[in-house]
Amino acid sequence: MIDILIKNALIYDGTGNAPYEGCVAVEGDTISYAGPSIAGLVAVRTIDAGGMAVTPGFIDVHSHSEFSLFRYPDARSKLLQGVTTEVNGNCGFSAAPINNDARQHMEKEFETYGITDRWEDFGLFNDYLRARRPGINFSTLVGHGNVRASVMGYDNVPASGGDILKMAAHLGSAMANGALGMSTGLIYLPGVFSDTDEIVGIIKASSEPSGGSLNSSCGTLNSSSRLSTGDIVYASHMRSEGDFLLESIGDTLDVGRRTGCRVHLSHLKTAGKHNWHKVAGVLSLIEEAIDEGIRVTCDRYPYIASQTSLDALLPAWVYEGGDEPELLRLKNPDVLARIKSEISDKINSDNYWFGVMVSSVKSEKNKPMEGRSIGELAGKRGVDPFELVIGLLIEESLRVDAIYFSMNEDNLRRILRLDVCMVGSDSAVKGFDGSAGKPHPRGFGTFPRYIGKYVVGEGLMPLRQAIHRITKLSADTFRLAGRGVLAAGARADVVVFDVNRIRDMADFENPYMRPEGIEYVLVNGTVAVDAGSLSTERAGEVL
């Protein structure tokens, strides 16, 4: 007697091999058999796949759910896409460490999601998240931004040798508690104030005797085992994804060259029409690095618009010191004149402001602005777009997200075709309650869009290759043992979907739309999506 039998399946096992007809048997949280059909198997529950595709659970390699999972532990927005595992802690931002100056700065995340628990390190965070019983598997990188802020605060100062040792100790402690590596957000505070030597120093020191433990003002940080730099994934939201894109890729690859770590280019893109031609150079740099022996991968979401904070369009020096100093600068006319001068080339380009859409605000007063472009709003109000942006940031205490329409479809396809390209939503788990304003539809449709539009609809690549990239390749890259394949002994994360019906329904006007075509999702052997509907069972693990 087995627990679950999925029969009459067209099995894409995650390896990239050709699909075959067969069945999958599940006992407990593990796959006990995956292969050609066997007569006479008896199960507590049988799912007739009826010729549908059966694949490993999808792995979202670029997520931001470390806080939102506490409000939405059912993970509905991801499970309905077929996502069973997330890699979080991206863009230099993670759940821990939260020490010293980082405590006050990160408090807004706890407030946003109504989290009453507080923690400083991943050990306690893991305990609190497990207690919430998340619906999906949670894995994470440690954010360099958290590490730097916990050691050095938010000032624009270079890291000393002692600072690097302290940051390396945080990395070692995080990885001892299950973190997969380190991410950077080099356009965000405080990562924007770091340089390549600092990143290299942290990674190297974490594998040296002085890097594993340290008694500091942050407390005693101990790693239970010595790290190897080859075990560390370095995922970077690079310093530039537009005007200095090629230079930024070069800097990121140099970290791998100098340390031996695994390099991952987060949400790889060519932002800004005048930078679209650089895609050939991007692909060449990646190919050359691979030939050199650098282990390099990347991820991409299948959209040509990005989403981040509205103040990300300002010069980096504006952020120094944190939110309060930034707000003071935005209220200073002389400083504003300098800011406007420094970004004039960008904001004065054709239709720039019509490509920046307000996604979410904090106050009820400005809620009508959500879903509108800055260009449209400024035109209706008869004000300068730059002045509108500054006024909005001040009114909202910087709590404004925006969507930037700056990318190119042909370049998107070329990046998705890369053998080393995985898929990441760049989105947190979200609710369907509308509380997030007008969020990017990638939070609700990334994986069905990738498969339905680009793979099945446009034939971007064979389906078996696409499944490999969002399952086994992702698991191997981030060392998620036992995930990403349909094989005996693997964890029973499984998706059953209709190849002819799978598609995303969310768009920028109506983002809170669930996709179609995904019928069943199993997480660790538990049916989480049953005949297209979310079940009440939550069986995710903190990995």
Rosetta blueprint (number, residue, H / E / L):
1 M L
2 I E
3 D E
4 I E
5 L E
6 I E
7 K E
8 N E
9 A E
10 L E
11 I E
12 Y L
13 D L
14 G L
15 T L
16 G L
17 N L
18 A L
19 P L
20 Y E
21 E E
22 G E
23 C E
24 V E
25 A E
26 V E
27 E E
28 G L
29 D L
30 T E
31 I E
32 S E
33 Y E
34 A E
35 G E
36 P L
37 S L
38 I L
39 A L
40 G L
41 L L
42 V L
43 A E
44 V E
45 R E
46 T E
47 I E
48 D E
49 A L
50 G L
51 G L
52 M L
53 A E
54 V E
55 T E
56 P E
57 G L
58 F E
59 I E
60 D E
61 V L
62 H L
63 S E
64 H L
65 S L
66 E L
67 F L
68 S H
69 L H
70 F H
71 R H
72 Y L
73 P L
74 D L
75 A L
76 R H
77 S H
78 K H
79 L H
80 L L
81 Q L
82 G L
83 V E
84 T E
85 T E
86 E E
87 V E
88 N E
89 G L
90 N L
91 C L
92 G L
93 F L
94 S L
95 A L
96 A L
97 P L
98 I L
99 N L
100 N L
101 D H
102 A H
103 R H
104 Q H
105 H H
106 M H
107 E H
108 K H
109 E H
110 F H
111 E H
112 T H
113 Y L
114 G L
115 I L
116 T L
117 D L
118 R L
119 W L
120 E L
121 D L
122 F H
123 G H
124 L H
125 F H
126 N H
127 D H
128 Y H
129 L H
130 R H
131 A H
132 R L
133 R L
134 P L
135 G L
136 I L
137 N E
138 F E
139 S E
140 T E
141 L L
142 V E
143 G E
144 H H
145 G H
146 N H
147 V H
148 R H
149 A H
150 S H
151 V H
152 M H
153 G L
154 Y L
155 D L
156 N L
157 V L
158 P L
159 A L
160 S L
161 G H
162 G H
163 D H
164 I H
165 L H
166 K H
167 M H
168 A H
169 A H
170 H H
171 L H
172 G H
173 S H
174 A H
175 M H
176 A H
177 N L
178 G L
179 A L
180 L L
181 G E
182 M E
183 S E
184 T E
185 G E
186 L L
187 I L
188 Y L
189 L L
190 P L
191 G H
192 V H
193 F H
194 S L
195 D L
196 T H
197 D H
198 E H
199 I H
200 V H
201 G H
202 I H
203 I H
204 K H
205 A H
206 S H
207 S L
208 E L
209 P H
210 S H
211 G H
212 G L
213 S E
214 L E
215 N E
216 S E
217 S L
218 C L
219 G E
220 T E
221 L E
222 N E
223 S L
224 S L
225 S L
226 R L
227 L L
228 S L
229 T H
230 G H
231 D H
232 I L
233 V E
234 Y E
235 A E
236 S E
237 H E
238 M L
239 R L
240 S L
241 E L
242 G L
243 D L
244 F L
245 L H
246 L H
247 E H
248 S H
249 I H
250 G H
251 D H
252 T H
253 L H
254 D H
255 V H
256 G H
257 R H
258 R H
259 T H
260 G L
261 C L
262 R E
263 V E
264 H E
265 L E
266 S L
267 H L
268 L L
269 K L
270 T L
271 A L
272 G L
273 K H
274 H H
275 N H
276 W H
277 H H
278 K H
279 V H
280 A H
281 G H
282 V H
283 L H
284 S H
285 L H
286 I H
287 E H
288 E H
289 A H
290 I H
291 D H
292 E H
293 G L
294 I L
295 R L
296 V E
297 T E
298 C E
299 D E
300 R E
301 Y L
302 P L
303 Y L
304 I L
305 A E
306 S E
307 Q E
308 T E
309 S E
310 L H
311 D H
312 A H
313 L H
314 L L
315 P L
316 A H
317 W H
318 V H
319 Y H
320 E L
321 G L
322 G L
323 D H
324 E H
325 P H
326 E H
327 L H
328 L H
329 R H
330 L H
331 K L
332 N L
333 P H
334 D H
335 V H
336 L H
337 A H
338 R H
339 I H
340 K H
341 S H
342 E H
343 I L
344 S H
345 D H
346 K H
347 I H
348 N L
349 S L
350 D L
351 N L
352 Y H
353 W H
354 F H
355 G H
356 V E
357 M E
358 V E
359 S E
360 S E
361 V L
362 K L
363 S L
364 E L
365 K L
366 N L
367 K H
368 P H
369 M H
370 E L
371 G L
372 R L
373 S E
374 I H
375 G H
376 E H
377 L H
378 A H
379 G H
380 K H
381 R H
382 G L
383 V L
384 D L
385 P H
386 F H
387 E H
388 L H
389 V H
390 I H
391 G H
392 L H
393 L H
394 I H
395 E H
396 E L
397 S L
398 L L
399 R L
400 V L
401 D E
402 A E
403 I E
404 Y E
405 F E
406 S L
407 M L
408 N L
409 E H
410 D H
411 N H
412 L H
413 R H
414 R H
415 I H
416 L H
417 R L
418 L L
419 D L
420 V L
421 C E
422 M E
423 V E
424 G L
425 S L
426 D L
427 S E
428 A L
429 V L
430 K L
431 G L
432 F L
433 D L
434 G L
435 S L
436 A L
437 G L
438 K L
439 P L
440 H L
441 P L
442 R H
443 G H
444 F H
445 G H
446 T H
447 F H
448 P H
449 R H
450 Y H
451 I H
452 G H
453 K H
454 Y H
455 V H
456 V H
457 G H
458 E L
459 G L
460 L L
461 M L
462 P L
463 L H
464 R H
465 Q H
466 A H
467 I H
468 H H
469 R H
470 I L
471 T L
472 K H
473 L H
474 S H
475 A H
476 D H
477 T H
478 F L
479 R L
480 L L
481 A L
482 G L
483 R L
484 G L
485 V L
486 L L
487 A L
488 A L
489 G L
490 A L
491 R E
492 A L
493 D L
494 V E
495 V E
496 V E
497 F E
498 D L
499 V L
500 N L
501 R L
502 I L
503 R E
504 D L
505 M L
506 A L
507 D L
508 F L
509 E L
510 N L
511 P L
512 Y L
513 M L
514 R L
515 P L
516 E E
517 G L
518 I E
519 E E
520 Y E
521 V E
522 L E
523 V E
524 N L
525 G L
526 T E
527 V E
528 A E
529 V E
530 D E
531 A L
532 G L
533 S E
534 L E
535 S L
536 T L
537 E L
538 R L
539 A L
540 G L
541 E L
542 V E
543 L L
